Amino acid sequence: MGLREIRELARMRMSPEAWEHVMGAAESRATFRRNQRAFGRFLFRQRIFHDVTDPDTSVELFGRRLATPAFVAPIGSFSLIAEKADSQVAEGAGRAGTMLFVSHAAKPSVREWAEATSAPIVFIAYLNRGKEDALRCVRLAESLGFAAVGITMDTIQPVKVGDRVPLSTKDGKPRKGHPASAKDIEWLKQETSLPLVVKGIMGAEDARIAVNAGADAVVVSNHGGRILDFNRAAIEALPEVVAAVGSKVPVLLDSGIRSGGDIVKALALGAKAVLVGRPIAWGVGAAGVEGVQRVMELLSEEIRRVLIMTGTGSIREVTNSILIHEPVAGNGLS
């Protein structure tokens, strides 16, 4: 089963409310659509005279070796899809040999995430849930051997689905924003020995501020189009963030990934790895643990195919020399 079939099966099996939330984006959905279309402006430079037949798709991050550069994004609303969806995503990530980013806004506790998976975990805090609770979770994550911790910083306004702000899927309370401050990064950096990830970066200036405050990695993300309508696509912001801080810390990309080809394009533009969100939701909605595992398998197969067809022997060898930049249509998967 391919990703398009998984998406359609998920749409049929999810409740209309869950599908609307998972696929929803702010206001006119312009950022959401741009996230996918922007990937279509990059073409691959095919090469066939080479001896690459079994490329190495593994990456290393936070001292962990992963089978793929496609990681699971921190989504707080998996529980809308099914009662056990969070644990199914966690188990699927472990089976796929990838890294699992988990959201403070999700229903499972830090300990429940740890018990549900064999994957290395990165806990991403939301400071609008209170610094005391964030610190409690971070300290527990550290004691349980998580790979890293971090903060989502772009929710200075709450996420939107269309013209409304949905209630929290964690506790049913109204969502609220939280000011973004470098002092919060400095504070959490002092409180943990784990690598610190800052998510929600969309430009060079913010990237430099985050790294100077102590970030050990940054995630280029426009929150999947759920924060600012008519924002740039994450892939459009990626090169300037890499130019600003990529020599100092790993840069990851989130928002808009729909294929293994998209992932290779992000790597070619300087990303260390990517976070995959909605396709993981489709996978768990379609077939639970097996659906998540299948999505990751499909992405890995597509990554491998692109590497072979561009004569690239490993993820470490991917550079922008394999890309041609042209203004063409996107991949059609939204």
N, C-alpha and C positions, 0 to 999 in steps of 0.2 A: 504494500500500500504506500502510495506517495503522499507528499505533504498536502497536496490539494484535496486528495480523498480523505485524509485525516481531518482536514479543516471542515469539510462538508459533513462528515460523520459527527464531529464535535458539535457543529451547529444544530444538527438534528437531535442529538442526545442531551444537550444542555437545555435548561429552562430558558425561555425568552429573556428573562431578567438577567440571568448569568451571562448570556451571550452579549446582551446590550452593554453590560458593564465591562466585560473582557475586551470587547471590540470598540468601546467608546473612547472618545477623545474630546478635547476642549472645543466648545463653540462650533465653528464651521468645519472642524477637522482638517484644516489646511496643513498644519504641522504634521499630523498623522500621515496624510497622503504624500507630503513632500519627503518624509523619511524614506519611503520606498522608491519614489521616483528618482531621487538623487543617486541611488545606487546604479540606476540604469544609464547614467551618464558616463560610467566607466566600462570600457570594453577590455577584454583580455587580448594579449599579444600571443597568438598561438605559435608554438615551436614543436616540431615533430622529429627533428634529427638530433636525438639525444638518447641516453641509456637509462632514463628515469622510469622505473616500472613499479617501484614500491616505496613511495615517498614516506618520510617520517612525519606524522601529523601531531606528535606530542609537543607539549610546551611545559615550561616550569615556571611556577609563580608561588611566592611566599614559601619557598623551600619544598614545594610539593610538585611531583611529576604527574601530569595529567595526560590522558590519551588523546585529548582533543582541545583546540583553542575555543570551543563553543561551551560556555558555562551557562548555568541556569540563573536567570535574573531574579532579583528579590521582588516577588509579587505578593501583595498582601491579601489578594482576593481569591486565591485558589479555593477557599472553603465555600464560595458561592457556587462552584461547579459541582462539587460533591462533598459529602461529609468527611471522607477520608482522602480528599484530593491532595492536601498538603503532604501527608505521609507517603502517598503514592508518588508524588513528584520527587520526594527525598529518596525513596528507594530506587526509582528510575535513574536518578543522578548517580547513585552508587553503582548500579549495574553498568552504566555507560562510561564509568571511569573519568567523570568530569568533576568540576568544582561547583558547589551549591551555595549561592548567595541567598540568604533568607532575610525576610523583612520583619522589622519590629512591629509592623502593622498587621502581620499575619496572626491567626489564632493560636498556633502551637507555641508553647514555651520554648525557651532556649534548650532546656533539657530534653523536651520532646523531639526537637529537631535532631539533637545528637543521637537519640535512641532510634531514630527512624532511618538512618542512612550510614553507609560506609564511606561516603564521599567527604572530602575536606569541606568545611563549612566556613563561610564568611557571614558574620552577623552585621546587618546594616540597621543602625538605630535611626529613629525619628525623634528629634528633640522636642517636637510639639507634644510628645507623650510624657515630657518631664525629664529633666536631667537626672533626677534620682533614679527613676526607673531605667533610663538608658544605661546609667552606670552599673546598676544592679545586674542588668542583662550582660553587659560587657564583661564584668568580673566573672560571672558564671561561665560565659563563653570561653574565657581564658582558662578557667579551671578545668573545663571539659575538653581542652585541646583543639579549639577551633583554629583555623589557619590564619584568620585575620578578623578585624572588626572595622566598622566604618560608620559614616553618617551620610544620610541623604540631605543635601543642603538646598535643593532647589524648591522646596515646598514652603517658600515664604508666603505663597498663597496656596490654598488647598487645591487638590486636583479637581477637575471638572469632567463630567460626562455630558456632552452637549452643553446646555445652558444651566445645568444644575450641579451642585456640589453633593455627591452621594454621601450617605452616612458611612461611618467607619464599619468595615466588615469585621473588625476585631471585637468591638463592643457595642456597635449600633449608635454611638454618639456622633454629634455633628463634628465634621472635620474642621481643623483650624490650621492656619499657617504658623510659621515660626521664623523670626528674622535670621538671616544667615550672617554669621560673624566668625572672623578668623580666630577670635578668642575661644570659641567653642572647640575649634580644632586643636588649639594649643592646650585647652583644658583636658580633652580626652587623650591627647598624646601623652600627657603627664600621668594619666591614670591607668595606662595599660602598657604592657610590654609587647603586645601583638602588633603586627603591621597595621597601619591605619589607612583606610580607604575613604576618599571623599567622592561622593556621587552627585551628579547634577551640574557638571562643568560644561560650559558652552562657549568658552573663549579664552584667549591667551592670558588676559589680565586676571581673571578669576583663577585660572590654573596656577599662575605664579603666586598669588595670594595663598592658595591652599597649600602648595608645596612649602612655601616659606614658613607657614604656620605649623608644619609638621606632617603633612600628608605623605604617606609612603607609596601611594598609588592614587590615580584619579580616574574617574569614569566619566567620559564624555556622554552626556545623556540629556535629552529634552523630555524625559519622563514619558516616552512613547507618545508624545503629542498631547498629553493630558494637563499641561501646565499653562503654556503660552501659545495662543493661536498665532499663526503666521511667524513662527520662529524658524530659524534655519534648521535644516536636517542635521542630525548628529554627525553624519558622514561628511557634511560640508564644514563643520566646525573642527573635525578631527585634525586636519593637517596643521592648523595654527596652534592647537594645544600641544601636539607632538613637537612642533618647532620650539615652543616656549619651555616645556618641562620634560620632554621625552628623553633627554640625556640624563636626567636626574632620577626619574621614577617611571615605573610602568604606566602606560596609558591604556585603558580599556574603553571599548565602545559599547554603548547600549542604545537601543531605539532603532527599529526598522529592519532588523535582520529577518530575512525570509528564505534564505538559501545558503548552501555552502559557498556558492560563488560570492555572495555578499560578504561572508566572513573573510574570504581570501582578499577581497578588495579592501576591507578594513585593515587587515594585516599589512597589505602592500602600502597603505597610507600611514603606517606607523603604529597601529594598535598592537599591543601584546596579545590580547585575546578579546573576545566579545561576550556580552551577556544576551541570552536569548529569552524573550518573554512570551509573547502571544503564541508562537508555535508550540511552546511547552504547555501552555494552557489548552491548546487544541489537542495535543497528545493525551493529556490526562482526561480531558473531556470525552475523547473518543474511545479510549481503551485503558484508562488507569495506568498502572505501572508500565505495562507493555507498550502503551501508546507513547509515554515519555521516552522510553528506551528506543522505540522505533524512530521518533523524531530525531534523537541524537545520532542514531545510526545513519539516517538519511543525510543529515548535515555532514557527517564525517565522510560518507561515501562521495558526496559532491565535492568536498574539499579535496579529497584524494584525486578525483577526476580532474579538477582544475590544475592541481599541481603537476600531474602527468602531462596534461595538454599544454602546459606552459614550460615544461622542461625544468621544473623546480623540485629539487631533491628532498627538501624538508621545509617545515614551517620557518625555521631560522633563516632560510635562504630567500624568503619572499621579500621582494622590494618593489618599489613603484615602477621599475623597469618592465614589469609584466603587464602594465596597464596602458591603455590609450583612453584619453579623456575626450568624449564626444557628447553633445547634447541630444541624447536619444531617450525614448520612452522607458519607463520602469518595467519591473518584472510582472506586474499585473496581479500580484498577490497582496491583498490588504487585510 
